[in-house]
Amino acid sequence: MRPDDAKTLVAVSVPVRDYVAVFSAAGSIKALAKKGETIQEHFNKLCELPSGTSLIYIAKSKGKMVKKTGIFLEKKMHPYLQKPAILIQLEKIQSNGSGGLSKYFLPEECTGVSVAEGQASAKLPKKQIGRTIDINTPFISCFWDLNNVESVLASNKEKCRLIGIRNQFAEELQTTKLRFRLDDGTYSGTLQDIVRVRGLSCGCGYQSDIIPSSCIQEELENDKMARISIFDGAKAYLRLFPAASSPVNIVILDRSDRSYGEAVEQINSLAISEANYRYLSEVPFSVPQAVSLMIMERGGSDE
Amino acid sequence: MNSIEVVDRIYNCSERCRLCYHLVEWPELKKLSLWIRDFARCVKEYLDDPEVGSFLREIKSYGGKLVAAPLPPSHPFYEAERVRCLTKSFASVSRYAYPVLNKNIADLIGILQGLEETSENPIFQNILRELPAWKTERIAIVLANRRAVSAVAPLIEDRYKNISVMSETGIMRGETFDRAVFTAPASWYSDAVFDSPRFIGGDIICVNWIRSKWQGKNQFVRPINGCFLSETCGEDEKADDEDVFTAYRAVDWSGISRSMLSNEGKEKHAQMVAATLVCLEGDNYVFLENEGNSKVLSIDCSRKSRAEMVQKMLVSDLKPDIHVVLRTEGGSDLLIPLADRVLGERALDARHLQKEWKMRLRNKVASMGAQAVVDQLKLYGVKHATSQNLRYWTLDTSIRTKEYSSFEALMTLIGHREDAAALWENARMIDQAHRVAGRYLRLMLLEQIKKADFEELERTGQMDFTFQVEGGGRLTAFRVKAISPDIFEVPDNRISHVFEEGESTWRE
């Protein structure tokens, strides 16, 4: 992992801004999704949790995906199937000792189970129906190339934030349709299914957020830092970079933007004045001719 | 938002863009260029004289028009006749004031005559020569300023359906072209036109002594994949960077003012007001009154809180990039219909009484003359009796004087002394209604602004605010692009009306 003070600035100059930020966000979310964890590895990790750990799990209920909370009790053999499983408590124990429904989860059922981050102890209800969430699982699995998509989506995380015009992002995310054609079929969805911006009808399991570039710096002072900030446009960068920068920052500059020259000038002066930055001279992908790219890194080492 | 297909076409243009320079000779125009250089050197020490500075500006602007608008030299767009008259009039003044310039002026008369007698505009000819070869392509002829578009378009578009004549704002609107023809040096266009091209082949046709080359300056210092500079062909070796003409994209303040004020028939009862001409986003213009403490509603996006962003500011303090809020639909001033709603049933009578004494005062000024009225008011003991204040009191926008004693003196002057108290009470009532309406208007605007996306306002430079009240109409916030250095005398009915350059009628 990168140390906290590590800063990467990716400056991208494009002929027109449309879709660049949202596709960058989709790429960032994919890059940050934990890869390579098999079902068994995930199960083993859960088995090692201390008893009483708050959990979230996503399951299908009446044809819909729902999100529920639970408490990890112990690792135990399934009483009928005689297979290793974990026991999760789903409902509260009543004062008269009744209730307290618990359920065994086999390894393959654990893909939707994850630790509830930031919650010391979950408060369980008497009866749990769960919150309906909107997940286009096959499409997301295909894009993220993950087996246990549900475990990633079980918790809200602000991995990435888009800084710019909310309405533009919303339109691009919700109306841009993508389709993957694989050997076993065709999977389709929208960019929002992948980027999962908070508040844009993704139910829960959001992975990113939008910060309007019109907001003032003071409003961001107590804001939780995201792993990646994407500044869409010169104004967003010029106004909010000091307050909203993250360990990794992507600055998208539209060459037809009125403030483009000013933003380039500021990035260039940062590049010239900061001795601690090192510059990447190549990237492992081809950059289109219409795009100009400069990557500066300070401190830490590559992930 | 552009569709993916449009975005794809724009990227394609950026990847394949190639600029080609075509340098043309125009000896008569070069003579004018050399004359301007020499004249500017000669009059260096006389530039404090507004006559000299203004004359030099006019000649530079004339040269700029010839370079930027590809038209036959006799075309009325160039206003050659007016330039000739100006030269003669300047010659008659300078003959006595600056006899040292006599030779220069005589030379200029010869040069102007030579230019008028030129049968062909070499830039125009160059375009006409190439047009048949460009039959199958979608072509944009991009002029450095939109005023020339309406003059050039009929000559080209009627004959060639595949060609559109447009300004640089036109070519940045999302459409892409196989070819774009630029009729002025690259530096006369915004950087964005070449930084983010909307065409594959670009032809810059320019006179051969002005440096025409585009120098992409907005580049990262250490880019991974090199620069996005377009490939170029052609040469501009002969160019000596001698660009003495006023780049035609610079605002021709006096030209715009002149063309707008030439529209007669609306000034019968209008008062002349000192006004600043302001260039707004979207090639819009407005005259804003600039006398004393004249103010305009503004939005300053750089302020921290939204309440601070909206404020009335002195017209004399306006700066580029501030946004001014102007009424663009439903009459000139929303305040009056709102105040009338506050007045309710009393509105009609109150307005009638007010109108009646204003009319009498105007008639008095017309019959006696402003100075005589001022003198009379001074005799009545009005401390603030000045011609400027008198003009203000005759305006419909002013409601009453500050002090009752001054008001009474005005009423005495127009023969309404016995009604002075009643009329004062009436004016006070209107004034109060205007204040209530003003506060309400500001609150409504603040409500709209709270919801507004300022990033979008800053990006587009223009935003509409519509009020859901009877007669609410529309207010528009415009970014101020430039402010005229000179003050113009304008009829008061043209103040605060937004108009487009080249518009012959007022948008009301």
Boltz contact constraints between the chains, C-beta under 6 A:
constraints:
  - contact:
      token1: [A, 15]
      token2: [B, 10]
      max_distance: 6.0
  - contact:
      token1: [A, 15]
      token2: [B, 14]
      max_distance: 6.0
  - contact:
      token1: [A, 15]
      token2: [B, 196]
      max_distance: 6.0
  - contact:
      token1: [A, 16]
      token2: [B, 7]
      max_distance: 6.0
  - contact:
      token1: [A, 16]
      token2: [B, 10]
      max_distance: 6.0
  - contact:
      token1: [A, 18]
      token2: [B, 1]
      max_distance: 6.0
  - contact:
      token1: [A, 18]
      token2: [B, 2]
      max_distance: 6.0
  - contact:
      token1: [A, 18]
      token2: [B, 7]
      max_distance: 6.0
  - contact:
      token1: [A, 165]
      token2: [B, 453]
      max_distance: 6.0
  - contact:
      token1: [A, 165]
      token2: [B, 455]
      max_distance: 6.0
  - contact:
      token1: [A, 165]
      token2: [B, 456]
      max_distance: 6.0
  - contact:
      token1: [A, 171]
      token2: [B, 1]
      max_distance: 6.0
  - contact:
      token1: [A, 213]
      token2: [B, 455]
      max_distance: 6.0
  - contact:
      token1: [A, 214]
      token2: [B, 454]
      max_distance: 6.0
  - contact:
      token1: [A, 214]
      token2: [B, 455]
      max_distance: 6.0
  - contact:
      token1: [A, 216]
      token2: [B, 304]
      max_distance: 6.0
  - contact:
      token1: [A, 235]
      token2: [B, 455]
      max_distance: 6.0
  - contact:
      token1: [A, 235]
      token2: [B, 458]
      max_distance: 6.0
  - contact:
      token1: [A, 255]
      token2: [B, 195]
      max_distance: 6.0
  - contact:
      token1: [A, 255]
      token2: [B, 196]
      max_distance: 6.0
  - contact:
      token1: [A, 256]
      token2: [B, 172]
      max_distance: 6.0
  - contact:
      token1: [A, 256]
      token2: [B, 192]
      max_distance: 6.0
  - contact:
      token1: [A, 256]
      token2: [B, 196]
      max_distance: 6.0
  - contact:
      token1: [A, 261]
      token2: [B, 218]
      max_distance: 6.0
  - contact:
      token1: [A, 264]
      token2: [B, 218]
      max_distance: 6.0
  - contact:
      token1: [A, 268]
      token2: [B, 221]
      max_distance: 6.0
  - contact:
      token1: [A, 271]
      token2: [B, 221]
      max_distance: 6.0
  - contact:
      token1: [A, 279]
      token2: [B, 222]
      max_distance: 6.0
  - contact:
      token1: [A, 283]
      token2: [B, 224]
      max_distance: 6.0
  - contact:
      token1: [A, 287]
      token2: [B, 225]
      max_distance: 6.0
  - contact:
      token1: [A, 289]
      token2: [B, 15]
      max_distance: 6.0
  - contact:
      token1: [A, 290]
      token2: [B, 11]
      max_distance: 6.0
  - contact:
      token1: [A, 290]
      token2: [B, 14]
      max_distance: 6.0
  - contact:
      token1: [A, 290]
      token2: [B, 15]
      max_distance: 6.0
  - contact:
      token1: [A, 292]
      token2: [B, 220]
      max_distance: 6.0
  - contact:
      token1: [A, 292]
      token2: [B, 223]
      max_distance: 6.0
  - contact:
      token1: [A, 292]
      token2: [B, 228]
      max_distance: 6.0
  - contact:
      token1: [A, 293]
      token2: [B, 224]
      max_distance: 6.0
  - contact:
      token1: [A, 293]
      token2: [B, 225]
      max_distance: 6.0
  - contact:
      token1: [A, 294]
      token2: [B, 220]
      max_distance: 6.0
  - contact:
      token1: [A, 294]
      token2: [B, 222]
      max_distance: 6.0
  - contact:
      token1: [A, 294]
      token2: [B, 223]
      max_distance: 6.0
